[in-house]
Amino acid sequence: MSKIENKTENGSTESAGECTAGDIQDDKGLGLGVIFFIVAFVVCFLSGTLLFPKLLYSKKEQPFNFDHALHVEEAGDCDSCHSLREDGSYAGIPKLATCLDCHSEDPLGETEDEAVFVEEYVSKEKEVPWYIYSRQPDCVFFSHAAHLKGEKPTDCITCHGPIGESTSLKPYEENRITGYSRDIWGKNIFGIKKHSWDRMKMDDCAECHKKETGHQGYCFQCHK
């Protein structure tokens, strides 16, 4: 046991208290506790950002690769394949009949992907079971016409990114719990986005609506 002394103004000393073995052990315990907390935090943080997404999402490959850049060059802009019906509803992913306007059993190209398309789908008159990156929950109604033909039209890139420039399809990542695409939440687990098309959550829609119209709108506009 040691004694700590402090000098007074007149040079005399006075006892400032005693430092016991218990005090030293308490200090060591506190230090070890802080170190343990930091290590645990780092481990949990890395697990949450690196391991959790791998466990939450499963990767699925599309039936075959699709070259958007090639099709835009041959067919024109997005409207050539992704169009609005006469009643204003969105046609979505083109049906096989639309593809047959350009494709037939005699392939237009010599790629392996087109061979798969012709042999497995065109010749068998079978629709391609694409995985839809932007599929919203069933409780959400989204009007493409209102966004494409409204007072302030929105282009496709704002929500879907420059996909028309891509030559290959990325893997489809499906949430094992909800069954929806990871593109809805976004790649960043914290919801941070760099581009307007990085995610498709309701608060992203509200943010854009407030910016463009001055108000966020009402829930029932999209949730029917």
Number of C-alpha atoms within 10 A of each C-alpha: 7 9 10 11 13 12 11 9 7 6 8 9 12 11 10 11 11 12 12 11 11 10 11 11 11 11 12 12 12 12 12 12 12 12 12 12 12 12 12 12 12 12 11 14 13 12 13 13 13 12 12 14 17 14 10 14 19 16 15 12 13 16 14 16 17 17 16 18 17 14 17 17 11 10 13 12 12 15 11 12 18 15 17 15 11 8 7 13 14 15 14 13 13 14 14 15 12 13 12 12 8 11 17 13 13 8 14 12 10 8 9 10 15 17 18 14 23 19 14 15 16 20 11 10 12 12 14 17 9 12 17 14 17 15 13 15 12 8 9 15 13 14 13 18 17 14 14 14 12 10 9 11 11 15 13 17 12 12 16 17 14 13 15 18 14 14 14 13 14 14 14 20 22 19 20 13 8 10 12 21 22 23 22 19 18 17 15 15 14 9 11 12 14 8 10 15 18 21 24 19 14 13 11 15 16 16 13 14 14 13 11 11 11 10 12 15 13 9 11 9 11 13 12 9
